[in-house]
C-alpha cells in the first residue's frame, strides 16, 4: 500500500492523532525549541509527523504549536511534503495545547473546516521520533476496549520524596511503578469530555492525560508495555543520541532487486548469500517496467538501501524507473535513500565504459541527489556462475568519477 492510501485501523475504528509541539525547550538550552532542532538536517518534529503519516489508517494529524511557530511549522509541512496535517495554535501549557488540538474535531472556531471526529484519538509527543506502528496499534486496540490506554516502561531510577527540610522522606518500591510514556490513545468522547471538565489547575499544572480520563470520566486506562525507543528528546545530548539511532537504522536492511532474467537472478542470489550474514536482506525478482505489488510494498516500507541488478544495455533506464517509484513513495522525504545500480556485462569481450555514458551517469547521479537519493554503481563482468572481474564505477554526485581495479 502506498503512503497516503487508507488502510483498515486496528479494530476497524477511525483514528486521528494529536501531536503537541508547543514546548519552549528550556531544558535543551539554546534559542531553538527542541522540536524544531535539526537531526540529520531535518527538524525533529518532521520525524514524528512522518512516523504517523506513514500509517495509512491514521486519517488526520494535528500538530499543535505556539503562535510564533505556526509559520515555521507550515514551512516544514510544505518543504517535506507532509500530508493529512493540520497546524493548530497551542495554549500556554501542554494540557491547554492538547485541548486545542482536540477542539479541531468538535468546535468550528478552531478550524476553517471541521475535521471528522475520530472514534479513537492518539496523543503523541512531537519530540518522540522513533515510535513504530506496532505499539501505536496496541494502544489503539486497548483504547477501543478500555476507553484509554498508554505505553509504559520500567523505571530506570528509584523515585524518592523529600521532606520540607530537604532530607529524605520516603522512597517508592521501584518494581511496583512504571514510567508513563507516549503514545497514548483514547476514545475521543472520553478524553474530550475529560478536558471539558478540567479545572484551570489541571490545565495549567497537570501533565498526564491518562489521569484526566480517570479523574473526570472514571476510565481506568489499560497500560501497554512499550519498547525502549519511546524515549523523549529533552536535553542536548538526546539530539546526538537521536542522530546516532537514525544513522544506525539506515544501515540495518537492504533490498536486492533483480530482473526476471535467469542470469540476473543468479547474481542477485549471490549478493543475497554474501550479505545476509551481515545485514537483513530481502531479495525480489521483478520487472521494473511493470507495476509490481511486491516491489511497491518494499518501496513503501522501512527499507532505505537498494541494490538493483540490471543488464548493462538497459541499466540506466531501469534505475530511473526505480528512482521514480521511490520518489512517488515519499520515502526519501524522511531519510536519504542509497541505491546501488549493478550493471551486469555478460558478453565475452573485455568491457569498458565510454565518456559519453560516464557523463550521462554522473549527470543522472547529480540530479537524483537533489531528490535525497544517493546513486552509486558497479560494473560487473559475469560468466556462468562466476564473477570474473569487478571494476567499481562509483557514481559520485559531486560530478567526479572513480574507477578501481
matplotlib code that plots the C-alpha trace (Angstrom):
import matplotlib.pyplot as plt

x = [0.0, 1.4, 1.6, -1.4, -3.8, -6.3, -5.9, -8.1, -7.3, -7.0, -10.5, -12.0, -12.2, -11.5, -8.3, -6.6, -3.6, -2.7, 0.9, 1.6, 4.7, 4.5, 7.3, 10.0, 12.8, 14.2, 16.0, 17.6, 19.2, 19.7, 17.3, 15.6, 12.8, 13.8, 11.0, 12.5, 16.1, 17.7, 18.7, 20.5, 19.4, 15.7, 13.6, 12.8, 9.0, 9.1, 10.3, 7.4, 4.9, 6.3, 6.0, 2.3, 1.9, 3.3, 0.5, -2.2, -5.1, -4.5, -6.8, -5.7, -2.6, -3.0, 0.3, -0.2, 2.5, 2.9, 1.6, 5.1, 5.9, 2.8, 4.5, 7.6, 5.5, 3.7, 7.0, 8.2, 5.0, 5.4, 9.2, 8.9, 5.7, 3.7, 0.1, -3.1, -1.5, -3.4, -1.5, -3.3, -2.3, -1.4, -2.0, 0.4, 0.6, 0.8, -2.8, -4.2, -2.4, -3.8, -7.2, -6.9, -5.9, -9.0, -11.2, -10.4, -12.7, -15.5, -15.6, -15.7, -13.8, -10.6, -10.6, -11.7, -13.4, -14.4, -12.5, -14.4, -14.4, -12.5, -13.6, -10.1, -7.5, -3.8, -1.8, 1.9, 4.8, 6.4, 9.8, 9.5, 10.6, 11.0, 7.5, 6.6, 3.2, 3.2, 3.0, 0.5, -1.7, -1.6, -2.6, -5.4, -6.8, -6.6, -8.2, -11.1, -11.7, -11.0, -11.6, -8.0, -4.5, -0.9, 2.6, 4.7, 8.3, 10.1, 11.6, 15.3, 16.0, 14.3, 11.8, 12.2, 10.3, 12.0, 10.7, 10.3, 13.8, 15.3, 16.0, 14.7, 11.1, 10.5, 11.2, 8.9, 9.3, 10.6, 9.2, 5.6, 5.8, 6.3, 7.2, 4.4, 5.4, 3.8, 1.8, -1.5, -4.9, -8.4, -12.0, -12.4, -15.6, -13.9, -10.8, -12.7, -15.2, -12.4, -10.7, -14.1, -14.5, -10.9, -10.2, -7.8, -5.4, -5.4, -4.9, -2.1, -0.1, -1.1, 0.9, -0.8, -3.7, -4.5, -5.0, -7.6, -9.6, -9.6, -10.4, -13.2, -14.6, -13.8, -12.0, -9.2, -6.6, -5.0, -1.2, 0.7, 4.4, 6.4, 9.7, 13.0, 12.9, 9.9, 12.1, 11.7, 14.3, 14.7, 18.4, 21.0, 22.7, 19.4, 19.8, 23.1, 21.6, 18.7, 21.1, 23.0, 19.9, 18.8, 22.2, 22.1, 18.5, 19.5, 22.1, 20.0, 18.3, 18.9, 16.7, 18.3, 16.2, 16.8, 15.1, 13.3, 16.2, 17.9, 21.4, 20.4, 18.5, 21.7, 23.8, 21.0, 21.2, 24.9, 24.6, 22.0, 24.1, 27.2, 25.2, 22.8, 25.3, 25.9, 22.6, 18.9, 18.4, 15.2, 15.5, 12.9, 12.9, 10.5, 10.1, 10.7, 8.7, 5.5, 3.5, 4.6, 2.8, 5.6, 8.1, 5.6, 5.2, 9.0, 9.4, 6.6, 8.1, 11.1, 13.9, 16.3, 19.0, 18.6, 20.8, 19.4, 20.9, 20.5, 21.5, 24.2, 22.3, 19.3, 20.7, 20.2, 16.6, 15.7, 17.5, 15.4, 12.2, 13.2, 14.1, 10.7, 9.0, 11.0, 10.1, 6.3, 6.6, 7.9, 10.5, 13.3, 11.5, 12.4, 15.9, 18.4, 18.0, 21.0, 20.7, 23.5, 22.9, 24.8, 25.5, 25.9, 28.0, 27.6, 29.5, 32.8, 34.6, 36.7, 34.4, 34.7, 32.5, 32.7, 33.0, 29.5, 28.0, 30.1, 28.9, 25.3, 25.7, 27.3, 24.6, 21.9, 23.5, 23.7, 20.0, 18.9, 21.0, 18.7, 15.8, 17.7, 18.5, 22.2, 23.1, 26.2, 27.1, 29.0, 30.1, 30.4, 31.6, 29.8, 30.4, 28.3, 28.1, 31.3, 32.2, 35.5, 36.3, 34.6, 35.9, 34.0, 32.4, 31.3, 28.6, 29.7, 27.1, 29.7, 30.4, 33.7, 34.2, 36.5, 37.4, 39.4, 40.6]
y = [0.0, 3.4, 6.1, 8.3, 5.5, 4.4, 1.0, -0.6, 0.6, -2.0, -2.9, -1.1, 2.2, 5.6, 7.1, 10.5, 11.9, 15.0, 15.9, 18.7, 20.6, 23.9, 23.5, 26.1, 23.6, 25.3, 22.2, 21.7, 25.1, 27.4, 29.6, 27.0, 24.9, 21.2, 20.1, 22.4, 21.4, 19.6, 16.0, 14.8, 18.1, 17.6, 19.1, 16.7, 17.3, 16.2, 12.7, 12.4, 13.6, 11.2, 8.3, 9.0, 9.8, 6.5, 4.7, 4.7, 4.3, 7.5, 9.9, 13.3, 14.5, 17.6, 19.4, 22.0, 24.7, 28.0, 31.1, 32.3, 29.0, 28.4, 29.7, 27.7, 24.5, 25.3, 25.7, 22.3, 20.7, 22.2, 21.5, 17.8, 17.1, 16.1, 15.1, 15.0, 17.5, 20.4, 23.1, 24.4, 27.2, 25.9, 27.2, 28.3, 24.7, 21.2, 20.3, 23.5, 22.8, 19.2, 20.5, 23.0, 20.1, 18.1, 21.1, 20.9, 17.9, 19.4, 23.2, 25.2, 28.2, 26.1, 25.1, 26.7, 23.4, 21.0, 17.7, 14.5, 13.3, 10.1, 7.2, 7.0, 9.7, 9.2, 11.7, 11.6, 14.0, 15.7, 15.1, 11.3, 10.5, 6.7, 5.4, 2.3, 1.2, -1.9, 0.0, 2.5, -0.4, -1.9, 1.3, 2.0, -1.6, -1.2, 2.2, 0.8, -1.9, 0.1, 3.7, 4.8, 3.3, 4.3, 3.0, 2.4, 1.5, 0.2, 2.8, 3.2, 5.0, 4.8, 7.6, 9.4, 12.1, 14.8, 16.3, 20.1, 20.3, 18.8, 15.4, 12.1, 11.5, 8.1, 6.2, 4.2, 0.5, 0.7, -2.8, -1.6, 1.6, 2.4, 5.4, 6.8, 7.2, 8.0, 7.2, 7.2, 6.6, 7.4, 7.0, 10.6, 11.3, 10.2, 12.4, 15.4, 15.2, 15.0, 18.1, 20.0, 19.2, 20.1, 22.7, 25.5, 24.0, 20.7, 22.5, 24.7, 22.2, 18.7, 16.6, 13.2, 12.7, 9.2, 10.7, 13.2, 10.3, 8.5, 11.6, 13.1, 10.1, 7.2, 5.5, 3.2, 3.1, -0.1, 0.1, -1.3, -2.3, -0.1, -0.5, 1.1, 3.6, 5.6, 8.0, 11.7, 14.2, 16.5, 17.5, 18.4, 15.0, 13.4, 15.1, 13.4, 10.1, 10.5, 11.2, 8.1, 5.9, 7.3, 6.6, 3.1, 2.4, 3.4, 0.6, -2.3, -3.5, -3.8, -4.9, -6.7, -6.2, -8.3, -8.6, -11.9, -12.9, -16.1, -14.6, -11.5, -13.6, -15.7, -12.6, -11.4, -14.7, -14.5, -11.0, -12.1, -15.0, -12.8, -10.1, -12.0, -12.8, -9.1, -7.4, -8.1, -8.7, -9.0, -10.3, -9.9, -10.7, -8.4, -6.5, -2.8, -1.7, -3.2, -2.1, -4.9, -5.0, -6.9, -4.2, -1.4, -3.0, -3.0, 0.6, 1.8, 0.0, 0.9, 0.0, 2.8, 0.7, -0.9, -2.9, -3.1, -5.7, -4.7, -5.8, -3.4, -2.4, -1.0, -0.3, 3.4, 3.1, 0.6, 2.6, 5.6, 3.6, 2.6, 6.2, 7.3, 4.7, 5.8, 9.4, 8.6, 6.7, 9.8, 7.5, 10.0, 12.7, 11.1, 9.7, 9.6, 6.5, 4.7, 3.0, 0.8, 0.0, -3.1, -3.1, -6.7, -7.4, -11.0, -10.6, -12.3, -9.1, -7.1, -4.3, -0.6, 2.4, 5.4, 9.0, 9.8, 7.0, 8.1, 11.7, 10.6, 8.5, 11.4, 13.8, 11.3, 10.8, 14.6, 15.0, 12.2, 13.6, 16.6, 14.2, 12.8, 9.6, 8.7, 6.6, 4.5, 1.9, -1.3, -2.6, -6.4, -8.9, -12.1, -15.6, -18.5, -18.6, -16.7, -13.0, -12.9, -9.3, -6.4, -2.9, -0.5, 2.6, 4.9, 7.4, 10.3, 13.0, 15.8, 15.1, 13.1, 9.5, 6.9, 3.5, 1.0, -2.5]
z = [0.0, -0.9, 1.7, 1.8, 0.9, 3.7, 5.3, 8.0, 11.5, 14.3, 15.4, 12.4, 14.2, 12.7, 14.1, 14.2, 16.1, 18.1, 18.4, 21.0, 19.8, 21.7, 24.2, 24.6, 25.0, 28.1, 29.4, 26.0, 26.0, 23.0, 21.2, 19.0, 20.6, 20.6, 18.2, 15.6, 16.1, 13.1, 13.3, 10.2, 8.6, 9.3, 12.1, 14.9, 14.6, 11.0, 12.1, 14.5, 11.9, 9.3, 11.8, 12.0, 8.3, 7.2, 9.0, 6.4, 8.8, 10.7, 9.0, 10.3, 12.1, 14.2, 15.2, 17.9, 18.1, 19.8, 17.9, 17.0, 15.4, 13.2, 10.0, 10.8, 11.1, 7.9, 6.1, 7.4, 6.1, 2.7, 2.4, 3.4, 1.6, 4.7, 4.1, 6.2, 8.6, 10.2, 12.2, 15.3, 17.7, 21.1, 24.6, 27.3, 28.8, 27.5, 28.5, 27.0, 23.7, 23.6, 24.3, 21.4, 19.2, 20.2, 19.6, 15.8, 15.7, 17.8, 17.6, 14.4, 15.8, 15.9, 12.2, 9.0, 8.1, 10.9, 10.6, 11.0, 14.6, 15.1, 17.3, 18.7, 19.1, 19.6, 21.6, 21.0, 21.7, 18.7, 20.3, 20.4, 16.8, 17.0, 17.6, 15.5, 14.1, 16.3, 19.6, 18.2, 17.0, 20.5, 22.3, 19.8, 20.3, 24.1, 24.0, 21.9, 24.6, 27.7, 26.7, 27.3, 27.0, 27.2, 26.7, 29.8, 30.6, 33.7, 35.9, 35.5, 38.8, 42.2, 42.9, 46.3, 48.1, 50.1, 53.3, 53.9, 55.3, 52.2, 53.7, 52.5, 53.5, 51.7, 48.5, 46.2, 45.6, 42.0, 41.0, 41.6, 39.5, 35.8, 33.7, 31.6, 28.0, 24.7, 22.6, 24.4, 22.9, 23.9, 22.8, 21.5, 23.5, 26.8, 26.5, 25.1, 28.0, 30.5, 29.1, 29.1, 32.8, 33.7, 36.3, 35.5, 37.9, 35.9, 32.7, 34.0, 36.1, 35.0, 32.6, 32.5, 30.0, 31.4, 34.8, 33.4, 31.8, 35.2, 37.3, 35.2, 33.3, 35.7, 32.8, 34.0, 31.3, 30.0, 30.4, 27.4, 27.8, 25.4, 23.7, 24.6, 21.7, 23.0, 24.9, 24.6, 23.4, 26.4, 26.7, 24.1, 24.5, 23.4, 20.0, 19.5, 20.6, 18.1, 15.3, 16.1, 16.2, 12.8, 11.2, 12.7, 11.4, 7.9, 7.7, 9.0, 5.9, 2.1, -0.7, -3.7, -6.8, -10.0, -13.3, -14.1, -16.5, -15.2, -15.2, -13.3, -10.8, -10.2, -9.5, -7.1, -5.3, -4.9, -3.5, -1.0, 0.2, 0.7, 2.5, 4.7, 7.4, 8.0, 7.4, 6.9, 3.2, 1.2, -2.4, -5.1, -8.8, -10.8, -13.9, -13.1, -16.1, -14.6, -11.6, -9.3, -6.0, -4.2, -5.1, -4.2, -0.7, -0.3, -1.5, 0.8, 3.8, 6.0, 3.6, 2.6, 0.9, -2.5, -4.8, -8.3, -10.7, -14.3, -17.8, -18.9, -22.0, -20.1, -16.6, -16.6, -17.8, -15.1, -12.5, -13.5, -13.1, -9.6, -8.7, -10.0, -7.8, -4.8, -5.4, -5.6, -2.4, -0.5, 1.2, 0.5, 2.4, 5.7, 5.2, 2.3, 0.1, -1.1, -4.4, -5.8, -9.5, -10.7, -14.4, -15.5, -18.6, -19.8, -23.1, -23.7, -24.6, -22.3, -21.1, -20.6, -20.4, -22.8, -21.8, -23.1, -21.0, -18.0, -18.3, -18.6, -15.4, -13.5, -14.5, -13.5, -10.1, -9.5, -10.3, -8.0, -5.2, -5.3, -4.5, -1.5, -3.4, -3.5, -6.5, -6.9, -9.5, -10.1, -13.5, -13.3, -15.9, -15.3, -16.9, -15.9, -12.1, -11.6, -11.4, -13.3, -12.6, -10.9, -11.6, -9.5, -11.0, -8.3, -9.3, -7.2, -7.2, -6.9, -10.6, -10.1, -11.1, -9.7, -11.2, -9.2, -10.2]

ax = plt.figure().add_subplot(projection="3d")
ax.plot(x, y, z, "-o")
ax.set_aspect("equal")
plt.show()
